[in-house]
Structure formats: C-alpha cells, structure tokens
C-alpha cells in the first residue's frame, strides 16, 4: 500500500506579516538605491537635461583633477577612521564587557553610564568636545596640567596631522557602548558550567577568558567588526558637526560621507553635481558591499559555531 506525501501549503500568513516591512523597506531603501545607481550612469547638462554616458562618471571620479584627489584622500581617511574604531573602540568594548560580566552591585549603573553617550545627539557630542578641546577656553589643557601632562596639550582639532585621529577618538568615546553591549550579551550567554570546569582544571581567569569564552564569541566578534565597517563608511554627522562640510583643516578629516555631501549638494563656491554625487554614493555602496561579502565568505562561513 503506497502512501502519498502531501505537500504542506505555503504559509500565506507569513506574507501578510512581512508585507508592511517589505513595502516600507522597498519604498525608502531599495527604490532610492536603484535610482541613485541609475543616476550615476547619466550626465546632467546646465539645462537640467539628462543624457546617458555609461561609466564616464566613474572614470572622471578616478582620474579628473577636480574629483580624483578628493576621492582618494577621503577613501584613505575613511580607512583610517575605521582602523581607529577597530583597534581602539572594539577592544575597549570587549574589556568593558568582560569587567561587567564578572558581576558587581554597580554593574547596571556602569552599563548605563557607558552606553549613555550612544543615545545622545551627535550635535551635542560635537559641541561639547569642541568646547573641551578649545585651546582658548577649553578645560582639556587645565585637566592635563593638573596631572602634570600640560606639555602634551595641543590644538588637536586644528592640526591636519591630528584632527582625523582626534575626531575618530571622539566617535569611539560616543559609540563604545554598542560593542560593549554586544560582547556583554555574548559573555552572559556562555553557560557557567564551562567556566567552572575550566577553574576546576586549574585555569586562571586569563586562560578561562581567552581559551574558553573568547572562542565562543567569535561570531559576535565578526558581527561587531562588520557593523563597525558599515557604520564607519556611512559616517558623516559627527565630522560635519565638528568640522563642517569642508572637513577641515585642509580637508584632513574628509571621509566618503562628507565628500559625497559636497559633491552632490555643493559647498560655498562649489556647485553641486547630482550625477557625480550619485557616483560617489555608488562607490560607497560597492565598498560596503565588498566588506560585507568578505565577512560572509571569509569569516562567517569559517567560524565554528557551538550549541550552548
């Protein structure tokens, strides 16, 4: 006697629940992205007439003396901006998460205080740090003199060689709470039995963290890394708030976001060029896409996951 297997009907109710989110995402994300990519293949004349010109905008972005130097400098600065976050923000976030995961009565208080700058307005953050670091009336110089480090003070925001790193560290101070919370969630999700077994075997707290806990957090480490990459290459608001669209001094803090803003909308005597601005935006999208693909194929697929 043969038994016929009946295929389960497609769950239509799933589409009902997903439809609102898909519609909103398509209207506000997918369609503008497609239109921006389409615009990058057109040229807009002085009479606002659009004509297709293939990849000439990309060639112009890479080679033209009015665009290429700014593009390559912004790209280099963006990688420096990202490197500071990866090498400073994420290790500090991991350290804070490890300290908070060990417990303590004030754990909730410190967790809130560290995460608080993340929810503050970027305008407030930029204004406060400009006041703190101002060489005329800021408190940074007097604070350094109090601890005997007054000779180290300099107008860091006003020097081209230090401005980018200074703004990057301010961004680190604001957003360190995000990797901290993600690492903290991963740490408290590790069963206590594993750490207890390591202690019974004679492992120190240092060995327990790096040989037991950290391997179980590698997926979270990758997620934090790719979120940092995407966030940094979408960055704009802090630098615009503190240094303006020209990303001074002498474009030393210019990154892809500020370069896109000047190219698309114009700034001071520079006229805006929507087609070239869309080309810059397309390059930002391709760079972020490349980073996400590298994460997916070189990290996410290779990192072993454990059922806890």
N, C-alpha and C positions, 0 to 999 in steps of 0.2 A: 504494500500500500504506500503510495507516494504522498508525501506531504509537501504542499506548496507553500513557500515562504512569501508572505505578503509584505510588500514594502511599506514602511511607515509613511504616512502622508507628511508632506512638508509643513513644518510648523508656521502657519501663516501669522500667528500671533506675535512671533519674533519680529517679523517685518513691521507689524503695527507699532511695536515699541521702539524699533530702530529708526523708523521713518522720520520722526521730527528731528532727531540728531543729524541724520544724513542730509536732510533738506537744508538745515541751518549751516552745516559744515560745507555743503556744496555751494551755497549762495555766498557765504562770506570767506571761504578759503579756496575752493577748487576753481570756481569761475574767475575770481581776480588773479589767481596764479596763472591760469591759462591765458588770460588776456594780457598779462604782463609779459609772459614768454612770447606771445604773438607780436606784441608791440616792439620787442627787441629786434625783430626782423624787418622793421619798417623805418623809413626816414620821413620826418615831418618838415615840410618846407616853411618858409616865412609866411606863406598864405594859409598855413594850417592844413595843407594838403598832404595826405599820407601816400607814400609810394614804397613798394616792396624793394628792398635792396639786399636780400639774402643775409650773409654773415658779415657784411661790411661794417656794421656797428661793432662787432666783436674784434675785427681786425683793427678798427680805429681805436678801440679801448686798449688794445695791447701795444699799438705802435705809434699812435698820434702823440705829438709832444704836449698837447693840451690835456690829455687824459692818462696816457701810459705812466708817467712818473707818479701821479697821484694814486693811480690804481695799485701799482706795485708797492708803494710806500704804505698805503692803507692795508694791503694784504699782509705785509711784513709786520706792521704794528698789531694787526689782529691776532697773528700767531703769537706775538709776544704777550699780548693781553691774555690769551688762552693759556700760555705756558705759566704765567704767574698764578693764575687760578688753579691749574693742575698741581703745581709744585708747592703752593702755599695754602690755598683755601682747602683743598680736599684732604691733605694730611692733617691740617689743624682740625677739620671737621671729624676725621677719624679719631684723633686724640681726644677731643672733647666727648665724642660718643662713648669711647672706651671708659673715660672717667665717670661719665654719668651712669653708664650701665652697671658700674660697681655698687651703686646704691648710695644711700645717704639721705638724711632728713631734708636737705635743701635741694634735692635733685630736681624736683618740679620747678622750683624758683629759678635755678640756674638755667634750666632748659628754656624757660620762658624768656629770661633776660637775653640769652644768646640769640634766640630766634626773633626777638622783637624788632631789630633793625630791618629784617627782611620785609616786614609788612608796612614799614614807613614809606612815605612818598620819596621818590628819588630827588625831587626838588628840595625837600627838607634836608636830605642827606648831603647833597651837593652844597647847599647854602651853609650848613653847619661846618662842614670840613673846610670850606673856603675861609670862614671866619677863624677856625682853629689854626690853619696854616698860614694865615696872612702875616707877612713879615713886619707889618707896622703895628697892628693891634691884636694879632692872634696870640693865643695862650700857649702855643706849642713851644716857642722859644723859652718862655719863662719856666715851663714844666721841665724842659731839658736842663736848664740851668740849675733847677732845684736838685736834680740828681747828678750834677757835675758833668753833664754832656752838652752844655751850651755851645761848645765849639762845633758840634755836629750839625747845628741848625743851619738851614739854607732855604732860600725861596724855591722849594722843590717844584711847586706848580708853575713857576715862572721860568724854569730852565728846560730847554729842549731835551737835554740828556736825561733828566729825571722826571719830567712831567708824566710820561706814559706809565712808568712803574708806580708813581705816586697815585695816580687815578686808579690803576689796577688794584693796588692795595686797599684803597677806599672801597672799591667794589667787593673785594674779598671780605672786608670787615662787615659790609652790609649783608652779604649772601652766604656767609659761612654757616648760618643756621640750617640751610637746606641740606647740604651733605651731612651735617651733624645729625639731623632728624632721620635721614635715610639709613645712615650707618647704625644709629641707635636702634631703629626698628629691627634691623637685621641682627644686631647683637642680642637683644632681648628675646628674639625668636629662636635662639640656639638653646636646646634642652640643657638644663643644669646637670643632668646625668653625665654628659660628655665632659664637662669641666671638672666634675667631681672625680670621674675616673682618671683624668689626667693628673689631678692632685694626688690621688692615691698612688699613682705610678711614680710620684716624685717630681713631677714637672713644676717649674716655677711659674709665677704669674706671667712673666715674659714669654716663656715657652708655650704656655697654655694659649695665650692670645695668638701668637704667630703660627703655631703648628696645629691648633685645634679650631679656634674661632675664625681666624682670617681666611683659611681655605674655604670655609662655609659661606664667606661673604663675597666671594669673587664675582658672583652675578651682580650683587649690589654695587661693587666697585666699578664694574663695567657700565652699569646704568648711570651712576654718578658721573663717570667720565664722559659719556656721550651727552648727557644733559648739560654738562659744563661746556662741551664743544658747541652744541647747538645754541645755548644761551649766549655764549661769548661772540659767536659770529652773527647773532641777531642784535647785539648790544648797540645802543645808541643814546638812550636817555641820560645816563649819568655824565657822559662826556659832553653831550650837548648842553646840559645844565651847567656844568662847571667851566667848560672851555668854549662853548658856542659852536656854531656850525662850521667855523673855520678850524676848529680843533687845534688851537694854538698851544704853546707858542710855535710859530712857523710850521704848522701842520704836524707837530711832533706827536700829538695824541690822535691823529686822524686814523679811523678804522673804517671798515667797509660800510657801516651804518651811516656815519657822518658824510663819507664820500658819496654815497647814494643820495643823501638828502640834498647836498649841494648840486649834484649833477641833475637831479630831477626838478627841484624847485628853484634852483638858483640861489645866489647869496651875494649881497652887496652889488658889485658891478658885473657879476657873472650871471648870465641869463640861463634860465632853466631849459633843459632839453629832455622831454619825457621819453623819447626813444632811447637815448643813451642812458638815462636813469633806469629804464626797464632792462637795458643790457647789464648794468651793474647789479640790479636785483637778480637777474637770471644767473649771473656768476656766483652771487651769494647762495642762491638755491643749489647750484651744482656743487659748490664746495661743501655745503652742509649735507647734501645727498651722498657725496663721496665719503664723508666721515661716517655717516650712518651705515652705509654699506660695508665699510671696513670693520665697523663694530660688529655688524651682524655676522660677517663671514670669518673674521679673524679672531673674534673674541667670544661672542655669544654661542657659536656652534662648537667652540673648542673647550670652553669652560665646563667642567663636570658639575652637574647639579646633584644634590643629595636630598633624599626624602627624610625629613626630620619629624 
